Amino acid sequence: EGFGCPLEVVFEHLEVDPVASGSVAQVHRGRLRESFVADCLAKHRDLDHDMLLRDVAVKVLHPGVVESAWIDGDLIFGCIAMLGRVTGMGFVMPFDKDGFCRAMTRQLNL
C-alpha cells in the first residue's frame, strides 16, 4: 500500500520469509526493479545516484498492529487511572499519555 502500486512494479524480488521480526513489524529482503529506481531518479533529481541501492530491507507492519497499539494505550492509561481511584494512591508513570502517543506514532510511521 505504501508504494501506491503493485509490489511487482517495485520489486524484482521480495523474500516471503522475514529476516527479522519484532513486536510492531518484520523485515524482508528485497531487490528493487531497475525501472523503479530509474523512475525515482527521474522524479527526484536531488537524490544522490550513488546512494540508490537496489538491494533493500523492507519493513512490513504486522496485521492489526496499528489498531491494537492505540487500544493498548487506552487500556494502560485507563487501568492506571482506575487503580488510582480505587486505591487512593497516585501512580507515577515514566511518561504521560501524550508521550506514549508520540512514541507510538514514531514506531508506527514507516
N, C-alpha and C positions, 0 to 999 in steps of 0.2 A: 504494500500500500504506500509506503514511504517514497517509492520511486515514481509513482504515478503512471506506471506502465507494467506490462507483464515481466516477470523475472527473466524470461528467456531473452528479452530485449537487452537487459542489463548484463546478465551473466552468461559467460561461455560455459562455466561450470560452477555449481554450488553444491557442496557436500551435504548430504542428508543428515549424517551423524554429526553432532556438535563436538568441537574440540574442548569446550569448556562450558560449564553451566553454573549459574548462581541462583539466588532467590528471585531475581527480577527477570533475568534473560539468559539466553545461551548464545554461544558464539560458534559460527560455522566458517569454514574456509571457503573462499570463492575466487573466481577469476573473472574480471570484467571483460566484456567484449571490446575489441579494438574500436568498433564503430561507436560504442557508448563513450569511450574515453575521448575519441575524436570529437564527438558532439559536445562533450563537456568543455573541451579546449576551445571549440568554436564559440560557444555561448559565454564563456568566462575567460576572456583574454588575459585577465590578471593572474591566472593560475600559472604556477611555475611548471613548465613542461617536464623538467627533470624530477619533480616531486610526485608526478602522477604514476602510480604503480598499478599494474593490472591484478596482481595477487593481493587479495584483501581479506580482512576479517569482517564478518557480518554479524552484528548484534541483533538478535531477534527476541522480542518480549515474549514471555510465557503467556499463553492464553488466559485472559481474565485478570491478569496481574494489576492492571491499572484500576479497574473497578474495586478489586479486593483491597488494594492499598488504601484507598480512601475510606472504605468501610472499616478496615482495621484501625485507622487513625481515629475515626469517630468512636469506635468501641473502646480504645485505650483511654482516650480523654474522658469519655462518658463514665467508664468504670472508676477512674481516679476521682472524678467529681462526686460520684455516688459514695465511694468509700469515705471520702472526706466528710460528707454529710452524715453518714451512718455512724462513723466512729467519733466524729467531732475533732479528728486530728487533721492537721494540714499536711498534705503530701507534697513533697518538693520534687519536681521533675527536672532533669538536666536541660530541658528545653520546653518552650511553650508550644501551643498548637500551631501557631504561625510558623515557628521554626521547623516543626515537623513537616508541615505542608511544603515549605520551601525546599527542604532536603528531599522529600519525595518527588517533587517536581523536577529537581535536578537529576535524580536517579532514573526517572521515567522518561525524560526528554532525550530520546535517542536521536 
